[in-house]
Amino acid sequence: FKAEIINDFVRDNNVTTVIEYGCGDGSQLRLATYPGYIGFDVSPKAIKLCQKIFQDDATKSFELMAEYKGETAQLTLSLDVIYHLIEDDIYFSYMKRLFSSSEQFVIIYSSDFDADQKNHERRRQFTTWVRANEPQWKLINHIPNRFPYTGSSETGSLADFYMYEKSV
């Protein structure tokens, strides 16, 4: 579902460069068709794993978040990351970088409601943050999850897609 939505967006909008913050183990990236990609993560283990998996793919590179040097891309991605950012300062810094490093589009796949921290998750209504802090960005599409979490099973997700475009 995620790959289908993002690949269609990349194709339909002629996106040539993508940065993903929180690339993880690369399992989602295996399904992606991005012309140029940089994946950032806080985990050295995740970066090493992705570098090994995609070692023969010159269109992809991976770096630790601490090594970010101001790179930009036409599209930036945040997939299943925001609700793992439990500290306010880290959340604010992440959101600022997500939007400031994008030249045209931002795609967020996350829940969008406030809830107290539970384990290592803190749900946030990030759309309110975007409206208050990034007024030049407009929500151009909201795609509800095709497989929503219903509470009755371990499958499904509370996340939806939120697609933003920078106003010129």
C-alpha positions in Angstrom: 0.0 0.0 0.0 2.7 2.5 1.0 4.9 1.7 -2.0 2.0 2.0 -4.4 1.0 5.4 -3.1 4.5 6.8 -3.1 5.6 5.3 -6.4 2.5 6.7 -8.1 3.2 10.1 -6.6 6.8 10.1 -7.7 5.8 9.1 -11.2 2.8 11.5 -11.5 4.8 14.5 -10.3 8.0 13.7 -12.2 10.0 13.6 -8.9 13.7 13.0 -9.5 15.2 13.3 -6.0 14.0 11.9 -2.7 15.2 12.1 0.9 13.7 9.9 3.5 14.2 10.6 7.2 14.0 7.3 9.0 14.9 4.9 6.3 15.1 1.9 8.7 16.1 -1.5 7.4 15.3 -0.8 3.8 12.3 -3.2 3.5 10.0 -0.5 2.2 12.7 0.9 -0.1 13.0 -2.5 -1.8 9.5 -1.7 -3.3 10.4 1.8 -4.3 11.0 3.3 -7.8 12.9 6.5 -7.0 15.3 8.0 -9.6 17.6 9.4 -6.8 17.4 8.6 -3.1 19.2 9.5 0.2 18.1 7.7 3.3 18.9 9.1 6.7 18.5 7.2 10.0 19.7 7.6 13.6 20.7 3.9 13.8 24.2 3.0 12.5 23.0 -0.6 12.2 20.1 0.4 9.9 22.5 2.4 7.7 25.0 -0.4 7.4 22.3 -2.8 6.6 20.9 -0.6 3.8 24.3 0.1 2.4 24.9 -3.7 2.1 21.4 -4.4 0.6 21.7 -1.6 -2.0 25.5 -1.7 -2.5 25.0 -2.3 -6.3 22.4 0.5 -6.7 24.1 3.8 -7.5 20.8 5.7 -7.2 20.7 5.2 -3.5 22.9 6.4 -0.6 22.5 6.2 3.2 23.8 8.5 6.0 23.4 8.9 9.7 21.2 11.8 10.7 24.2 13.2 12.6 26.0 13.4 9.2 23.3 15.6 7.5 25.0 18.4 5.7 22.1 20.4 4.3 21.1 18.1 1.4 17.8 18.9 -0.3 15.5 17.0 -2.6 12.4 17.5 -4.6 10.5 15.2 -2.2 11.1 14.4 1.5 9.5 11.5 3.2 8.6 10.7 6.8 7.1 7.2 7.0 6.1 5.8 10.4 8.6 8.1 12.3 6.7 11.0 13.9 5.0 9.0 16.6 8.3 7.6 17.7 9.7 11.1 18.4 8.7 11.3 22.1 10.9 14.3 23.1 9.6 17.7 22.0 12.9 19.2 21.0 13.7 16.2 18.7 10.2 16.3 17.2 10.5 20.1 16.4 13.9 19.7 15.0 12.8 16.7 12.8 9.8 18.5 11.5 11.8 21.6 10.7 14.4 19.6 8.8 11.7 17.5 7.0 10.2 20.7 5.5 13.3 22.9 5.1 15.1 20.2 3.1 12.3 19.8 0.6 12.3 21.8 -2.6 8.7 21.0 -3.6 6.9 18.1 -1.8 6.7 16.4 1.6 4.9 13.1 2.2 4.1 12.1 5.8 2.7 8.7 6.7 1.6 8.9 10.3 -1.3 9.2 12.7 -2.5 12.7 13.2 -3.9 13.0 16.7 -2.5 13.8 20.1 -2.2 11.1 22.7 0.0 10.6 25.8 3.1 8.6 25.5 2.7 4.8 25.6 5.9 2.7 25.5 8.0 4.4 22.9 5.2 6.1 21.0 3.7 9.5 21.4 0.9 10.4 18.9 1.0 14.0 17.7 -1.4 16.1 15.6 1.4 17.2 13.3 -0.9 18.9 10.9 -1.5 21.6 13.5 2.3 22.1 13.8 2.6 22.4 10.0 -0.1 25.0 9.8 1.5 27.1 12.6 5.2 26.7 11.6 5.3 26.1 7.8 2.5 28.3 6.4 4.0 28.2 2.9 3.2 24.4 2.7 -0.3 23.4 1.7 -1.9 20.0 2.3 -2.7 18.8 -1.3 -3.9 15.3 -0.5 -4.9 13.1 2.5 -5.2 9.4 1.7 -6.8 7.4 4.5 -5.2 4.0 5.2 -6.5 1.2 3.1 -5.8 -1.1 6.1 -6.8 0.9 9.2 -6.2 -0.4 12.7 -9.5 -1.5 14.2 -8.3 -2.5 17.7 -9.5 -6.0 17.2 -6.3 -7.5 15.7 -2.6 -6.8 15.5 -2.8 -5.9 11.8 -3.6 -2.5 10.4 -2.2 1.0 11.1 -3.3 4.2 12.6 -1.3 6.1 9.9 -2.6 7.9 6.8 -0.8 9.7 4.0 -0.5 13.5 4.1 1.0 15.1 1.0 2.2 18.7 1.1 3.3 21.0 -1.7 5.3 24.2 -1.2 3.5 27.4 -2.3 5.4 29.5 -4.7 
